Amino acid sequence: MPKLYVLVGVPGAGKTTWIGHQDFNWDNTELVSTDRFVEQYADVNKKTYNEVFEAYMPTAVKLMAAQVVAARAAGKDIVWDQTSTTIKSRAKKFNMLPEYEAIAVVFKTPELTELNLRLKSRPGKNIPSHVMVQMIRGFEVPTLSEGFSEIRQSKG
């Protein structure tokens, strides 16, 4: 049974950094993220993430969905690098991949000072503070009853 790793955490919590420290068999594992498509589009067009985000995000979502469908057809494991901080957002992933063993990897929200430092270290990629507050307040801890077979706490 293929595995689905759902990364759960606010922006700046360490999800993408965590990926870089894993030794997945990348020949049989697909990394999916709308951010990667937005960043690539911004780079090609010599713009910042923020400058293209709103207009390009619908396209990035479609590209990511196609990537998930292709990975599923190939029987690949999937690492889903998005915030996934709500039950509703995670349910969409389960619906796309019902035959997968789902594993949540939960990232603790850093203290506000540390979080702000991390977010400021991303030039051209600014998240408004009201959006961050909304994500932090709306964070729903994953549970086995949602459909996860395992819940891991990141060590980052």
N, C-alpha and C positions, 0 to 999 in steps of 0.2 A: 504494500500500500504506500503510495507516495505521501510525502509529508508537506504540510503547509505551516510555515513559521510566520505567525502574525506578530509583528513588532508593535508593541503598545506603549506609547509615550508621547508627551508633548514635544514640539520642536525644541531642539537643544538638549534633549534628555540623553542623547548618546546612541541613538539607533544606528545611524549610518557608520559611526565610529566602531560600534560593536561588530557590524558586518565585516569590516576590515580585519578583525581579529579572529574570525572563524575559519575553520579549515573544511568548509563544505567541498564536496566533489562538484566543482563548478561546471564540469562537463555535463552533469546530470541535475543541475540546480539552476533555476531561473530567478534572478533578482528583479522584482517588479516595483516600480515607483513612478508616480506621476512627476515627481521632482526631477528625475533624470531626464525625462523628455523635455520639460520646461527649460532646464539648464542647457541641454544640447541646442534647443531652438534659440535661446538667448545668445549662446556663444556664436552660432552660425550667423546670427543677425547683428552681432557686435552690440548687444544690448545687455542690460542687467535682468536678472530673474524678475525683479519687481516690475520692470518696464513691460515685460511680455506676459506676466502671470495671468491677469484677468482675461485677456483676449485669447491666449493660447491654452488655458487650462481645459476647456471642453475637448480640444483636440488631443491633449495629453491623456485625458481619461479614456478616450476611444482607443488610442494607441496602446495604453496599458492593458485595457480589456482584451484587445487582440493578442497581446503578448501572453496574457494568462491563458487564453483559449489555446494558443499554440503550445505552450508549456504543458497544459493538461493533455493535449492530444499526443504529445511526445512522452508522457508519463514522467515528466520531470518533477523533482521537489521544487517548491516555490518558497522564496523568502520575500514577504510582502512588507516593504519599507514605506509605511505611511503612519500617521499618528494613531489611527484605529482606537481612539480613546473612548468611543461609545459602543454600547451593545449593538445599536442600529448599524453603525459602520462595519462592525465585525460580521454581522449577519449577512451583509451583502457578499462578503468574501466566502462565507460558508455556502451560500446559495450557488455561487459560481463553481465551487469545488466540493460537492457533497461526498465524493469518494475519497477525499484526502483525510489523513490523520492530522488534525489541527493542533498545533502547539503554540501557546501564547508565550512570548518573551516580553516581560513587563519591565519597563524602565521607570525608576523612581524620578519624580520631578525634582530637579536640583533646587537648593535654596535660591531665593529670588536674586540675590547678588551674583551668584555663580551662573544662573540661567541667563541673566542679562549680559554677562561677559561673553558667554558662549554665543548668544544671538548677535551681539555686536561684532563678533569676529567673522561674520558672514557678509562681506561687502556686497551691496546691491540686492541683498535678500533680507528685507526688513519685515517683521510681522508686527502689526499694530498692537499696542499693549492691551487694548480692549479685547482683541481676538485671543491673545494669550490668556488673559484673565478668564474669558469664557471657556477656553479649553481646559484650564486647570480646574475651574469650578465644576465643569461638566464631566470630568474624568470618571469613568465607570470601570472599576476593577474587574478584569475578566474572571469568569467562573467556569468550572467544569460543566455546569448545567447549560451553559450556552452552546456547548458542543466541543469544547477543548478536551483532548485526551490528557494533556499535561499543561501545567502552568509553571514557567520558569521565571525567576527573578534575575535580571541582568546584574552583573557584578561591575557596573561601570558608573 
